[in-house]
Amino acid sequence: MTPPWWEPRGVLRRFVIDLLADEMARHRRAAVPHASMWADYLRLDLDLGADSLELMTLATALAESVHLHESGIEDYLLARRTLGEWVDITATGLARYSERLTFRTSGSSGTPKPCVHALATLQQETRHLATLFPERKRILCAVPAHHIYGFLFSVLLPGRLGLCAEDVIDLRSSTPAWLVRGAQPGDLVIGFPDFWHAVGRTVPALPTGVVGVTSCAPCPDEVSQQVQDAGIERLVHVYGASETGGVGARDSHREPYTLFPYWRVEGDHRVVRQMPEGGQQVAWVQDRLELSGESLFRVGPRLDHGVQVGGINVFPARVREVLKAHPAVDDVAVRLMRPDEGARLKAFVVPRPGWERTDILRELRALAERELTTSERPKAWRLGERLPTTPAGKPADWDLHDS
């Protein structure tokens, strides 16, 4: 009989640390100590500096994630202060109730939102994933365990493949170049586009028999080709989202995706899942899916999502295209300000070489005056060498900087 996912304790400990560290970094907007520095005796208040309000935030995030309210012990978190005690409380709660978990979106399309998943549907996915990656001997993971992608591949999948906790290796404390000397035949490497981009730049040749996975965001064709040129056996692209889990996969950027057997596409962005316990789940993805036959699809343009500025619907994607057309702009991101920042759009601009900061801002403001309506014009601008991204390579928010 397969043990529950939170056993052995080290698996749950990694999950709890990743969740707490991410929550701290998001609220503080600063890095926190690496997971290797989190001992069981570490106090969240004295050692990590969490005040009463932050402790409440951390406890709420952990309780929401594993549904401690269902077991009625969520209040014990605030009565304890050490990491080890929080891990043990979480284990006790999961032993009483483990039927559902909640994952949060990255916030790349707005405020992060909770996505509830039945454990049975997550296990349904890992059963299928196991058929895609037979005979893997280790899992090398560059993604956190509390995100749905990391949870599926580094928490649930190892047990389905017959691997133990020691067969899961955290790559986040090493550079991708470690793969040159550390990877072995039979390894399954779990990464994301920025990680694979670094592999393509720094790893001239991978050991034979290494399989990779990329997800979280579209992986550029040139990055996939670089990794293939380095000798990877397969770089499997998984398409999905926090709301759905994986929907389909492909073995190469040259191929269409194959739907996972329990999903079907209805329309251009509506997907329907056959649930393992019966019934169906209907979800909408953020890209236009171009179906070929019953089980093959390609990912088309991302659907434009409007936001309201002063009661008027505006589309950040359209504003981005207008600004990106300026010869001074290499790339640009546009999004709605957070509620604490205001109620207008903001823009982050990556300039082309040779342009002065004051010239770029003057040119872009003039362009916005000519081409955009009042509601569409960004009210705050930032310049930088690259667009902000999360550790998983997804678009990220940024702090305001009025210019």
HELIX and SHEET records of a PDB file:
HELIX    1   1 ARG A    9  ARG A   28  1                                  20    
HELIX    2   2 ALA A   35  MET A   37  5                                   3    
HELIX    3   3 SER A   52  VAL A   66  1                                  15    
HELIX    4   4 LEU A   68  SER A   71  1                                   4    
HELIX    5   5 GLU A   74  ALA A   79  5                                   6    
HELIX    6   6 LEU A   83  ARG A   96  1                                  14    
HELIX    7   7 LEU A  119  LEU A  132  1                                  14    
HELIX    8   8 ILE A  148  GLY A  150  1                                   3    
HELIX    9   9 PHE A  151  LEU A  156  3                                   6    
HELIX   10  10 LEU A  157  ARG A  160  1                                   4    
HELIX   11  11 ALA A  165  ASP A  167  5                                   3    
HELIX   12  12 TRP A  178  GLY A  182  1                                   5    
HELIX   13  13 PRO A  193  THR A  202  1                                  10    
HELIX   14  14 ASP A  221  ASP A  229  1                                   9    
HELIX   15  15 PRO A  316  LYS A  324  1                                   9    
HELIX   16  16 ARG A  357  GLU A  371  1                                  15    
SHEET    1   A 2 ARG A 100  ARG A 104  0                                        
SHEET    2   A 2 PRO A 114  ALA A 118 -1                                        
SHEET    1   B 9 VAL A 168  ASP A 170  0                                        
SHEET    2   B 9 ARG A 138  CYS A 141  1                                        
SHEET    3   B 9 ASP A 187  GLY A 191  1                                        
SHEET    4   B 9 VAL A 211  THR A 214  1                                        
SHEET    5   B 9 ARG A 234  ALA A 241  1                                        
SHEET    6   B 9 GLY A 245  ARG A 250 -1                                        
SHEET    7   B 9 TYR A 257  LEU A 259 -1                                        
SHEET    8   B 9 LEU A 296  ARG A 302 -1                                        
SHEET    9   B 9 ASP A 287  SER A 292 -1                                        
SHEET    1   C 3 TRP A 263  GLU A 266  0                                        
SHEET    2   C 3 ARG A 270  GLN A 274 -1                                        
SHEET    3   C 3 GLN A 280  TRP A 284 -1                                        
SHEET    1   D 2 VAL A 307  VAL A 309  0                                        
SHEET    2   D 2 ILE A 312  VAL A 314 -1                                        
SHEET    1   E 3 VAL A 329  LEU A 336  0                                        
SHEET    2   E 3 LEU A 345  PRO A 351 -1                                        
SHEET    3   E 3 ALA A 380  LEU A 383  1                                        
END                                                                             
